[in-house]
Amino acid sequence: MKLTLTTTSLLASLALGAGLAQAAGPAVPPQGVSATEITLGSIQDLSGPIAGFGKQARLGMMLAVDELNEQGGINGRKIKLIVEDSAYDPKKASLAAQKLVNQDKIFMMVGHIGTAQNLAAMPVQFEKNVINFFPITAAREMYEPFDRLKYSYAATYFDQMRRAVPSMVKEKNIKKVCTMYQDDDFGMEVLQGAEAGLKTINMSFTEKTSYKRGATDFSSQVAKMQASGCEMIVLGTIIRETIGAVGTARKLGYNPMFLGSSAAYTDLIHKLGGKAMDGVYATMTVQNPYTDDQSQPVRFWANKYKTKFNEDPTVFSVYGYTIIDTFAKAAAKSGKNLTTDSFIKVMDSFVSEPDMFGSARATFTATKRLGSDASRLSQIVDGKWKAIGPYITEEGAAPAKAAPAAKPAPAVKPAAKAASK
């Protein structure tokens, strides 16, 4: 068939018109979003030194995903969750991120555990416009420097220690403070926060000692702090390192105050460490859910979790569950046309109210990517974590409603009328 100039021009015009119509039509869905499914990815430590945390976070996410899908999903789309194992190794985390982002085509990374691991994975994600949503780490790098693809939910290790350490030193009249911390990004956050706090009361650490990630013997570190006569030890530790340090000290007859960050706030400390862990303090941002909790909603949830997975939940189960729940609420508000941009637009004015687990109120804006900077103290008493005092923020004590599940029901005075709820 012989094409004339007029015919060729007409075909070119039609092709251009079709291209413009396509460009003006519905936006092409981002990766990980189809008509029926939203694919989320997460990286956990399932075989390394904090596998206890990673496993619980994964199960909490699975429970939330199952509940959502049973209810029809989000705007008609079911959730598909793919979890990879980093073994708490930044290099493996980077490889896992490459698989999730480039092969599995996830829409969003949710609840990735570990500071160094997130830092290794984020460049892979950001290259493909994949949001890093609520990583399970309280490092400042999870929201600083600002990036439109970063969202963090928990008070930083730095701020937790900056407020808790000087407060405890003054309250307990401590003269000498030591620290033992993990020799990585996480440990440095705890160390630097504590140093900043001590500086406000004109003090500094009497002794500082560190350990390599994965270490199991802490006798030399504990002996050094004991020789320094320290009355309080700030722990930049996680599970077995917390248990190891405290247990070693107890065996030596050395009984200083121990204060850890939220990374040490888990029921695994008292379950694995036993009676020796009584008295240990830690900062926290949400309660550990016990199956006999005084709050009926928490008790119901904890027993539902135990029935499903045949084990007790921990605070990391709560992290996993609430991360998926918060994602779902924001994604639902994004409507049927879920994209990275529409999700970010919702988050620009998103508010998360205190929940049954006793979390603090969280707010986000176009420039504020940390939901809440509130944290509070807790202590192991008779084999369970007990909350101590209110949530503390930069402005001071947070309103009591920030932790409803942590407060017992008030007694009704004889002369008072009972109010309905």
C-alpha positions, -999 to +999 in steps of 0.1 A: +000+000+000+014+034-010+012+061+016+007+097+005+020+126+025-015+134+036-021+099+047+012+098+066+004+131+083-030+118+093-016+086+108+010+106+127-016+129+140-038+100+152-008+084+169+001+117+187-035+121+197-037+086+211-005+092+231-019+125+245-051+108+254-033+081+272-012+106+290-043+125+301-061+093+311-059+074+344-025+074+360-005+041+356-006+024+390+027+023+409+045-010+413+029-032+439-006-020+433-030-039+411-068-039+408-071-066+435-039-065+455-013-043+474+021-059+478+041-048+509+076-058+518+093-061+552+128-071+562+132-088+596+159-106+615+146-142+614+179-160+621+203-135+637+209-120+672+175-103+674+155-130+657+132-130+688+122-094+678+120-101+641+098-132+644+073-114+667+071-083+645+064-106+615+036-124+634+021-091+644+021-080+608+006-113+597-023-110+622-031-075+610-029-086+573-052-116+580-078-094+597-077-068+570-081-094+542-109-111+561-127-078+561-122-073+523-089-055+523-083-019+515-108-003+490-113-038+475-076-047+474-062-075+495-028-071+512+001-094+502+030-093+526+065-106+517+090-108+545+127-114+539+154-123+564+184-100+570+199-120+599+206-085+613+233-080+587+233-047+567+247-064+536+220-090+536+194-062+542+206-045+511+202-077+491+168-083+506+157-048+496+169-054+460+148-085+458+117-069+473+119-037+453+132-050+419+118-086+418+088-086+440+079-051+430+066-040+464+046-009+468+060+000+502+086-012+528+069-016+562+084-022+596+120-030+585+139-038+617+173-025+626+192+009+622+221-001+601+199-024+581+175+003+572+203+026+562+216+000+539+182-007+523+168+028+519+190+039+489+177+008+470+141+017+479+143+054+472+157+048+437+124+032+428+102+057+448+094+031+475+084+046+509+102+034+541+072+033+564+076+030+602+109+011+604+113-008+637+142+013+650+142+046+669+172+061+651+171+097+640+182+088+605+147+072+600+133+107+595+164+129+593+176+144+570+141+150+555+131+128+526+095+126+513+098+088+514+106+085+551+081+080+579+090+071+615+067+065+645+087+062+677+106+086+699+143+083+691+168+064+712+187+097+714+157+116+729+147+087+751+181+087+768+185+125+767+154+128+789+155+096+810+192+096+821+194+130+838+160+125+854+170+092+870+204+105+880+188+134+899+159+113+914+182+085+926+211+108+936+236+089+913+272+101+914+288+078+888+273+067+855+287+042+831+276+029+797+279-003+777+268+000+741+267-019+708+294-007+685+272+004+656+247+031+646+221+019+672+245+019+701+259+053+692+224+068+693+219+056+729+254+067+739+251+102+724+216+107+738+228+098+773+258+120+769+236+150+759+214+143+789+243+142+813+257+174+799+225+192+810+233+184+846+271+190+843+280+153+843+297+128+820+302+091+819+327+077+844+334+047+821+324+039+785+327+004+771+314-012+739+309-046+723+307-059+687+273-069+674+267-106+681+289-108+711+280-132+739+306-126+766+304-093+785+326-102+816+354-078+807+330-049+801+311-055+834+343-059+853+356-025+840+324-007+851+324-024+885+360-013+890+349+023+882+323+021+910+294+031+888+260+032+904+241+033+872+247+017+838+231+030+806+226+000+782+228+005+745+219-032+742+191-054+728+180-089+740+209-112+748+233-084+755+209-069+781+205-103+797+242-110+795+253-077+810+228-078+839+232-115+845+270-112+846+268-083+871+245-102+894+268-131+895+297-108+905+276-094+933+275-061+914+240-045+915+239-010+900+208+005+884+204-006+847+186+016+822+181+004+787+163+020+757+131+008+740+153-017+722+156-036+755+119-032+764+106-067+756+092-096+777+120-117+763+143-100+789+125-113+819+113-146+803+149-156+792+168-138+819+146-149+848+146-134+883+179-117+878+163-092+855+140-078+882+147-041+888+159-034+852+146-001+838+139+007+801+123+035+782+093+025+761+068+039+736+040+014+739+031-013+764+039-050+762+007-070+758+002-096+785-025-122+782-037-113+817-035-075+811-058-054+832-072-039+800-099-061+784-092-051+748-055-058+752-062-091+770-086-102+742-061-092+715-032-110+733-052-142+737-063-141+701-026-138+690-017-167+713-045-188+699-033-182+664+004-185+668+007-207+700+029-182+718+025-150+738+028-117+720+054-091+728+057-054+723+073-062+689+041-081+680+023-048+687+048-029+666+041-051+636+004-051+641+000-013+645+024-006+616+001-025+592-030-010+609-017+025+604-007+019+568-042+005+561-059+036+576-038+060+555-041+038+524-079+037+528-080+075+529-061+076+497-091+061+478-091+037+449-063+056+431-036+045+455-002+059+445+029+070+464+018+106+459-017+100+471-005+082+501+019+110+510-009+136+505-029+118+532+000+115+555+006+153+552-022+158+577-025+123+593-033+119+630-031+086+649-049+087+682-038+068+713-048+031+709-056+002+733-019-005+736-012+028+754+006+045+726+009+083+725-009+105+700+010+108+667+008+135+641+024+140+607+027+169+583+044+177+550+076+185+569+071+165+602+079+128+596+083+116+632+048+108+646+056+113+682+087+120+704+070+108+736+085+080+757+081+068+793+099+047+818+091+011+827+107-014+851+106-052+855+088-059+887+081-095+897+088-108+862+067-082+843+072-047+828+054-021+848+050+014+834+064+042+856+052+078+853+037+096+823+049+099+787+074+127+785+078+149+754+100+179+745+072+200+761+071+179+793+046+154+805+021+143+778-017+143+786-028+112+806-050+101+777-018+093+758-016+059+776-051+048+784-043+011+785-016+016+810-038+032+836-060+012+860-097+021+862-101+048+889-119+039+920-153+054+925-156+074+956-187+067+977-201+102+973-194+104+936-218+095+908-205+069+883-203+083+848-211+062+819-185+056+792 
